[in-house]
């Protein structure tokens, strides 16, 4: 079966890599992909928002399955376009992807169905939002309603920081129309946790839990990014807490979406906070694989990813066996200097072969090749280096050993990925 994967980041590299292991997978196309993905898939020069061109390509090549990686095309209805042409596609329709596309919709859904989340208020008028903000204690969380490449959330520890974030979103429109509404919610303290699940309507098949590191600097300091590193499993979080999150948050949310006439099919990604009393609460839901969570979750998948995707598409997800490895995985993201603000591109990358020879998986997020055939940087997050081992400590050592073999001018990486799990 030929497959078309849509997207261009480290997540899509990990998806293509995992699909390529399936005996049922023949040719894999990736649109638009990146130079690293081009080592295992044929790159297609069509952008993720060119729905008609993508559908025409899928028809021309008679692909047996389309897999959509990023959030923007899902929120804009790409799955509906493929379904209208009877092309099998893994991912939620537009009305279901709304759970990520609108934070006010997501928060209202959780409130309606009594699913644990932080207390909140929503606003579409700046003056009202500012007045409410000034009446609340800090720390406090301000979220742009729509999609903002993972950067639309500010955890403000001072009143000045909170008011600046609100002005940036609603007045200065730094996220465009995504900031026409805001959610202001209580600050939750505790351990963050990500649980991705394969979902088909009310059938929920959770993946292994992971933890991301959002802030750009060590010690969870600095601005939020798309994610600076991940690890899985979470040895410092009890299995009972993970099970409680699945039973009280993820499964009820899937049922709620069905009840609302928005059945979800695809990957439902729950961003959770475990409060000091050991109770999980919902921070956010995403409508797709996380990046860089995917880079540590899929290497632990022992089952055939293509079979799981097809089962979800065909409504038989409840019948498929899904097995996970006991191995630990740690991903260290190598970012361009300046990220998440402006950064240079086109800087030569050295040491990729040495890192792979050291036993690491190297997923390309923002790379290309120059005219001389050299690997060069082409994004904020450049590479995700993944170490595997019998423990988090072993996997972490392998990831950092390999990451340190890779060099490019201005390279930035956190040095404390998975440190919380060294128990």
N, C-alpha and C positions, 0 to 999 in steps of 0.2 A: 504494500500500500504506500502510495506517495503522500507526503504530508507537507502542508504549508504552515510555518510558524511565523506569526506577525510580531515584530518588535526588533529592538536593536541593542539591548543591554546585556548585562551579566546574567540576569534572570533567563533571558531567551537562550543564551549560550548553554546554561545548565539544562534547560528544557530540551534543546536539540541534542545535547550530549546524552541525556537520559533516554530520549526516544530512539536514538541511534543504536542503543543496546537491544532493542526489541527485534526478534527474528521476523516479525511481521512488517517492520519498517523497510521500505525500499528507498526511494529518493526523498531527501528532506530539502525543502526550499525554505529560505528565511528572507522575509521582506521587512525592512531593507537589510537587517543584519549588521554585522561589523566584521572587520578583517579577521578577528579570532574565530567567529562563527563560521566564516568562509572556509575554515580548515575541515569542517565536518558537514557543511550544508552548502547548497548552491544559493548564492546571494541573488536577490531579485530587487532591482532598483525602483521599487514602488514604496512610497511613504505610507505610514500607518493610517493616515487620514484620507487616503485615496481609495475609498471603499469600492467604487465601481471598477477601478482598474484591478484591485485585488480580487474581486469576484470574477472578473473576466479572465484573469490569469488562472484562478483555481478551476474554472470551467475548461479553459483551453488545455490545461495539463491534466485534467480529470483527477485532481487530488481526492484522496479518500477521506481526508480529515483536515480541517483548519483549526489551529490553536492560537488564540489571541492572548498576547502577553500583557500589554500596557493598559492602564486605566482609561486614558482619554478616549480611544476608539470604542471601548466597551460602553462608556457613558454616553457616547454619541450615537450608539445603535448599530455598530458594525455587525453584530451577531444577527440582528434582524435582516440585514441586507443579504447575508449568506443564506439564512433560512428561507427567505423569499425565493431564492434560486435553487432550493433543495440541495444545498451543499452542506454536508455534515460539519458542524462547527462546535468546538468545546469552548464554552464561555457563557456568561449570563446575557439575556436580552437587555435592551435599554431600560425597561421598566424595573428590572431586578438589579441592574448595575447602579441604579439610583441610590442604593444603600451606601455606596461610596461617593457617588457624585453629589450628594447633598447631605451635609452633616445635620441640618435641621430635620430632614426626613428621617434619618437614622435615629436621632435622639428621640423624636416623637414616637417612632415605632417601638423603641425599647420601653418608653414610658407607658404607652398604651397597653403593652403586654407584660408589664411588671418584670422586665428583664434588668438585672442589676447594672447600673451605670452611675456616673457622677451627676449630682444635681446641676441644673443648667437653666439658662434663659436664652431666648433667641431674639434678635433685633434686626430690623431693616432700616432703622433711622439712627444716624450717628449720634444725634443729641440725646436720644433716649438711652442708647447703649452706654454713652459716656456717663450719664447721670447714674445709671445702675452700677457701672464699674466703680464709680467713686464711692458707692455705698457698701462695697464688698471688701473683705480683708484680702491681703496678699499673703502668700502666692495665689495666683489665679490664672486660669487658662483661657486664651482667646483664640478662636478658630474661625478662619474663613469658611463659609458654607460650602463652596465648590472645590473642584480639584486645583491643586497648586503644587504639583510635582513633589509632594511630601513635605513642603516647606510652609504650609499655610497655618501652622499651629505655633503659638508662642506661649511658653510657660513663663509668666512674668513674676519675678521675685520682688520687684519694687513697683510702686504706683506709677512712677514715671515710665518705666518699661512697659507697663500695661497700657497706659494712655498712648504711648508712641505706637505700639502694635495696632491698637484700634484705629488710630488715625491713618497708619500705613494701609490698612485693609480697606476702610470704608471711605476715606477722603482722598488719599493719594492713589487709591486703586492699584496697588502694586501687583495684585493678582487679578486685575481686570474685573469682569463680571462675577468671578468666583467670590469676590468680596462684597457683593451687594447685600448679603445677609451675613450675620456673624452669630456664633454660639459662644456665650460666656459661661464657663462652667467651673465648678469647685476643683481645686487642686487635690489630686489623690497622691498620697505618699505610699511607697512600697516597692515591690519588685515588679518590673514589667515582664510580660510573657506574650509570645505570639503563638497562636495555634491556627494552622491552615487546615482546611477540611475539603475533601472532595464531596460535593453536594449535588444531589439530583432531587429537587422537590423536598420531601421530608426525610429522604435518606441522607444521613450525614456519616461520612467515614473520615474520622480525624487523622491527620498526619502526626508525626512526632513533634513535640513542642520545641520551640527555639526562643532565643532572646537576642534582640537587636541592640545596637549602640547608636543612638540617633545623633548625639552631639558630636561636633567635629574634633574636640580635644579630649585628652585623657581626663579621667575623673568626671565624665559627663558634663564638661564645661563647653561654653561657646554656643554658636547658633546650631539649630537643627539642620540635618542633612537628609539625604535619601537613605542613609544608613552606612556606618563606617565599619561594620563587622558583626558577625553573628556566631552563635554556637548552638549545638544540640547534641545530647539531651541536656536537661536542667537538673543535675544531681542534687542541688540545694533546694529544690521545690518538690514537695511531697506529691506522689502519684494521686493521692486522694484529692488534692487541690486541683490538679489538672482534670481529673474526672468530674469534679464539681463544676468546673468551668464549662466542660462539654455538655453536662446534663442541665445546668441552670441558665446557660447563656447561648451556646452555639445551636443546640438542637431546638430550643424554643424560638430562636430567631429564624431558623429555616422554616419552622411551622408557621410563624407569624407572616413570613413572606408569602407562603401559599395561601393563607387566610386572606391576605390583602390583594389576592389576584396577581401576584408578582412572583411566581415560583422561580426559585434560584437554581440554576444549573451551571456548575463550574467550580472554581475554587473560592470558598468563602474564608476570608482571612480575618480572624479576630485578634485585635490588639487589646490586651488585657492588663489590668493592674491588680496585683495581689496586695491587699491592704494589710497593715500590721496585725489585724485580728485573723489573718489567714483566709479572708474571703475574696474571691475574684470579682472584679467589676469591669465593665466594658469601657475602654477608652475610645475605640473606633472599630468599624468594619471596613474592609476593603474587598473588592469584587474580583480579585485576581491573585496570582502568586505574588508573594512579597519579594522585594529585592533589597538586601541580600539574603533573606531567609531561605529562598529556594536553593541557594548555593550550598547550604548545609543540610537541608531536608532531603532533596532528591538523591544525593550520594548515599544516604542511609536507606533508600527504598530498594528492597530486594525484589519486589514484584515488577511486572512489565507495565511501565507507565502508559504505553499505547493502549493496552487492554483496559486499563482503568478509565482512560479518556473515552474510549469507545463504549464502555459499559454505561458511563454517565450519559452520553449522547443517546444511547439506545434504551435508557430507562431500566437498566439491569445492574445498577451500581450496588444494590443490596446483595447481589449474588457473587460478586468477584472477591477472590482472596487477596488481601493486601498484607504483605509481610515487611517488617522493618529490621534492619541490622542493629545489633547491640553496639556497634562502633560509635565512637564520638566523632563529631566534625566541628572544626573551627574555621571560620572565614575571616581573613584580614583584608580590608579594602585598601588599596593603594590609590590615593587621590592626587589630583593636580594641585600644585601650590596656589593658594587663593580660594579654592573651593570651600564653602558653597557660594562665594561671591565670584567675581570674574577671575578667569584663569587663562593661561596661554595654551595653545594647541600646537601640535606638530613637533614635539620634543622627542628625540630618539629614546627608545626603550632598550635596555640591555639586560641580559640575564634570564630571559624567559625559558630557554632550553635548560639552563642549569637548575632553575626552580622546579621544572617538571622532572628532571633527572633525580632531584632530591626526594621525589615521591609525592609532590603536591599536585593537586588539581588547580589549574589556572584558568579561570573564567574571565573572558574579555568583556569589559563594560563600555569603555570608550577608547578604542584603538583603531588605527588604520595603518596602511603602508604607504610610504612616500615613493617618489619616482625611482629612488635607488633600491627599493624593495626592503627598506628598513621598517621595523615596527616603530610607530610614533604614537604619541598621546593624541586623543581626539574627543576628550570629554572631561567632566569634573571628577567622576569616579572612573578610574582607568582600568583597574584589574581587581578581581577577587581571588585571593590565594587561599586554598582550602587544604588543611591538614586533616588526616584521618588517623585514629588511634584507638587503643583499647580503653583509654580514659581521656577526659578533657585535657589533662595536663600533657599527655603524649601528643594528642592532636594539636594542641596549642603550640607546643615546641616545634612540631613539623611545619605548621603554618608560618610561624615567625622565621624559622630557619630558611624556608624557601622565599618568603617575602623579602628578607634582607639580601637575597642574591639578586633581586631585581632593582635596577636603578634607572632613574630619569631625573632631569633637572627639576628641583622643587618638590620632589616626591614627598607626600605627607601620609603617614599612617598612625593610628593610635597604637600605643604600646600596652594597653590594658584590656584588650579584647578577651572575654571569657575569664577575667581575673576573679569575678564574683563567684564563679563556679568551682574555684580551686578549694574544695572542702575535703 
